[in-house]
């Protein structure tokens, strides 16, 4: 749904805000400035197409003390997440990723009917359903009421709240502590980082395991993944900074997996400091690799803005040439990353006729900022575009497999990141 923002939702801009949300240091170094942009999940109903839409700076900072990459907070998270348009279950590969995780963690930790699995940012129950099917008690915590309702329909108990110290203390007072506490792609979406991690530390059982999955900052920089930057993602994490944040709240990382999801993610495994599990070689190897690449300094970020600008130029050049030749171009997907890309590049219906998405919640809506219409996937077969711009490029292989029929009319796929490629 399009956002209705009242004046109190917008923070005052001033020096007091430009401080690191983890360590409190003054923010003085820009990573990249993607210009004013709307909230990327604020889809616009057609009847409101002519109304004003709030835009906020998409200006990314680097802290020179702890090297946390971050945006300033312009809008309260309640304004972003209480009515949300992202449903995890519409990605087949992501649901399968969740199923594998549930199988692995059940075996690794010996989870059973006397255990408790808690997911923070549990979305529509895409993951907890796999633990529940094994007879393992679960609890979801999800601030978006419309998304949490889907989990409720699956019989998955879900608290509709923002997680932090207050919620954690209340659950502990009720006698509930997590044997497995997890959050997938929620770490970046927390403006009060210290309150969130302190809450995790409180809710975790004494011998429990915490796992967090999030896109790896090194992949964002090295892979030119600037479109994964948007207002809903307040922070972007290197492994070293993540370890420092954990340590500040009595937690330690004892293992880490490098995953292909979302363009390259980390799954960190945490426990209470001094816990029973030994630190694996993977932890020290990744920490050493980040240091060798320079990610304890500002140096790796210097060339990033020009790579971002060149991607914009290349994509616009492709679209200009395609349209001048009479080709038709449609989009696939309406993800947050796609809206960052389209708004930064100034791509509207003069370049992209429409986009499609599997999520019925988005059908009939317009993309924020660009006002590009969203249709069901069947629209592609009806109009047979010459090119399909894949906006959720991290799901490229899944999407190309789903759209095998595109080859029957000679259609081709375009992937914009890390560089523009026609497949």
Secondary structure, DSSP 8 states (H G I E B T S, - for coil): ------GGGB---SGGG-B-TTT--B--EEEEEEEEE--TT--EEGGGTTS----EEEEEEE-TTT--EEE---B-HHHHHSS----GGG-HHHHHHHHHHHHHHHHHHT--TT-EEEEES-TTSTTHHHHHTTT-EEEEE-S-HHHHHHHHHTT--EE-S--SHHHHHHHHHTT--EEEEEEES-GGG-SSHHHHHHHHHHHEEEEEEEEEEEEBHHHHHHTT-GGG--TT--EEB-HHHHHHHHHHTTEEEEEEEEE-GGGSEEEEEEEETT-SS---HHHHHHHHHHHHTTTTSSGGGTTHHHHHHHHHHHHHHHHHHHHHTT--EEEE---HHHHHHHHHHT--TTT---EE-S-GGGTTEE-TTT--BEE-THHHHHH--SEEEESSGGGHHHHHHHTGGGGGGT-EEEE-SSS-EE-
